Amino acid sequence: MSDFSRIPSVEQVLLQEGSQNLVTNFGRSLVVDEIRITLESIRQGIVRGEPVPEIAKIVEKTRKSLEDLEKNSLIPVINATGVILHTNLGRAPLSHSVASAVVAGLTSYSTVEMNLVTGTRQNRNTGLEGLIKRLLNVEASLAVNNNAAAVFLSLRTMAYKKKVIIARNQLVEIGGGFRIPDILQQSGARLMEIGTTNQIRLDDYRRAIDEGGSIVLHVHQANFKITGYTSEPELKDIVKLAHSNGLPVIDDLGSGALLDTSIFGLGHEPTVQESLADGVDVICFSCDKLLGGPQAGIIAGKSEYLSKIKKHPLARVLRTDKSLIAGLEVTLLHYLKGKVESDIPIWQMISTPLDEIRRRAEFWKARLGDGAIIDGQSTVGGGSLPDEILPTQLLALAVKKTDALASLLRTETPAIISRIQDGMICFDPRTVLPEQDDVFIEIITRVLSKYREKYEN
Ligand SMILES: *Cc1c(COP(=O)(O)O)cnc(C)c1O
């Protein structure tokens, strides 16, 4: 009998004891598909000279592949890296009140576009706009998919086929392919670069205005610093010059800080309020960076421009998801109520005093019965406040194979993302949510003994 003829049929595999469970969980047609894929790989194995596995093994292999399908979705992570806005880990985690608003928005019908008093249609942005007006004292605003969309839509509406003045030190790349010159080009604007990488003068702006520039774009240098022989005019002077010549100013602030980061021992990140006080006509900022909310971008400023932006056909293309609007509203309410440091997770992390961090590191150490407490540095991340650090305390584990332990920790659910410092695996309590402590300790205890058994015996 050839090995090929010893391969069971799909029906035979389905009749196995373990298969019934699979059919219940995954549905018959998906299980049949997966069995076919497994059988095909066995056929290819035979060609390579491998034996035909037992039928129970075939069921087992099919089960594993099916379970892997479910694993492809988002896996929860315990972020022990100390990077607060970790872009690869989804930037700002949301508070439970914000998350409940998002879930409620998703699981039931809601007044996304209905006014309950009149029973007629109303724009989905209305409630949010009311809160933003109140918070920032602006005439109008619009929330879109993210800040990249906010900048693009503003430029497309206000600068299409026009000459946009931008300083050479602001032609930045944010990461993930978002480059200001490309966005300008895609929006149909014409780029008018002024000054040099390190020196920008008000006269450079003046000359560009004389040469037909018709709008000014100001971009926050979010993720890098140029030091040494540098200078650039203050935003308020740029605005004054632009306005006296009838030009509007768009400000891409990126991080969207509404609180002054310097209160917490960090450098000063320009705030939305400061830009508005400097007189910019339209400001764009992210909602999942220093604002600490869900992914979205806000365009705010003068209604003269916002009314055109809202009517642009691309506004519909770039609009925000209804549930994220709900989450954003609750986030902004935290600001209005003065509950930022207590209720917004990233601000809790930024504002946690060193003493408290040390206490948590000590608590971890006591529960693990292992490790040492060492000094370390947390960072804000998310392309904001480069070079700025928050002193922290780390729980450090001295192991021989740091990469092996780090990798074992990443395969858990939730995955634990550690960092390596001074040749040790380190965990920063600042970015580990307090409610994750129990599962964090449980996983580390288990993984550490697995690691020691495998690598240090
Ligand atoms: C982060 C950033 C963006 C892009 O914002 P997203 O919310 O990631 O789309 C644009 N401009 C600046 C200056 C930024 O820092």
The ligand as a Tripos MOL2 file, in Angstrom:
@<TRIPOS>MOLECULE
LIG
   15    15     1     0     0
SMALL
NO_CHARGES

@<TRIPOS>ATOM
      1 C1          1.7510   62.5350   15.0200 C.3       1 LIG1
      2 C2          1.7420   63.6950   14.1170 C.ar      1 LIG1
      3 C3          0.9450   63.7030   12.9680 C.ar      1 LIG1
      4 C4          0.0690   62.5290   12.5940 C.3       1 LIG1
      5 O1         -0.9190   62.3210   13.5660 O.3       1 LIG1
      6 P1         -1.7400   60.9180   13.5820 P.3       1 LIG1
      7 O2         -2.7350   61.1250   14.6650 O.co2     1 LIG1
      8 O3         -0.7360   59.8620   13.8640 O.co2     1 LIG1
      9 O4         -2.3560   60.7650   12.2520 O.co2     1 LIG1
     10 C5          0.9680   64.8130   12.1630 C.ar      1 LIG1
     11 N1          1.7440   65.8740   12.4530 N.ar      1 LIG1
     12 C6          2.5370   65.9130   13.5500 C.ar      1 LIG1
     13 C7          3.3730   67.1260   13.8240 C.3       1 LIG1
     14 C8          2.5630   64.8240   14.4200 C.ar      1 LIG1
     15 O5          3.3390   64.8430   15.5030 O.3       1 LIG1
@<TRIPOS>BOND
     1     1     2 1
     2     2     3 ar
     3     2    14 ar
     4     3     4 1
     5     3    10 ar
     6     4     5 1
     7     5     6 1
     8     6     7 2
     9     6     8 1
    10     6     9 1
    11    10    11 ar
    12    11    12 ar
    13    12    13 1
    14    12    14 ar
    15    14    15 1
@<TRIPOS>SUBSTRUCTURE
     1 LIG1         1 GROUP 0 **** ****
